[in-house]
Amino acid sequence: MELIINGDIYDDIPAGINVADLLAHLQLPSAKIAVERNLEIVPRSSYASQILSNGDKLEIIHFIGGG
């Protein structure tokens, strides 16, 4: 399956994957991350239930603390 993540094409994503599994596949921590799918924010509570589709456009944003 092919996804566009932060403007880059990823064509090695397993079909039927959900947002939580995608983050694990990309080796990203689920804490302090926001995910936007096709211009809509994905609530953290639905990461496991949001099944991704071929061609979805995702933005994954890492929050960084500091002062």
N, C-alpha and C positions, 0 to 999 in steps of 0.2 A: 504494500500500500504506500502511496506517496502523500506526504504532508509538507506544507510549507511552514517552517518554524522560524520565526524572527527573520523572514525574508530568504531563508535558505531552503533548498529542496532536500528532503530526506525521503529516499525511495526504498529504504530497508526496514520500514515499520511493519510489524506483524498486523495482519487484518484483524478487525474486531477488538482492537486494543482500546482501553479506556484511558482517561487522563491520568489517573493514579499510576497505572502500569506504564504509560508513556514516560512519566517522570522517572520511574525506576529504570526503564530501558535506556534513558539518556543519562542515567546516574546523577540525577538532580535531587536534592533534598526537597521534600514537599513543604517544609516549614519556610516561611518568609519568601514565598513565591506566589505570584498572581498569574493566572492563565486567562487569556482572552481567546475565544474560538469564534472565528468568522464575525469579528467585531462585537462580540458579546462576552462579558465577564462570566467565567465559570465559577460558581460558588464552591469553595473548598469542600463543603459538605456533599457535593455531587461529583467529585472527582472520580469516584469508583463507579458511578452510574452513567457518566457521560461517555458513550461509545463514539469513537472518532470515525469519520468517513473519509474515503479516498478524496484527496484534493482540499481537505480542510486547511484553513489558514490560521495558524496559532501564533500568538505572541506570548512568550514566557518571560516574566520580569522578576528579577531577583531584588529583594529589598536589602539594603545595606545600611546598618546603623552607624552612627558616628556623631561627632559633635565638634 
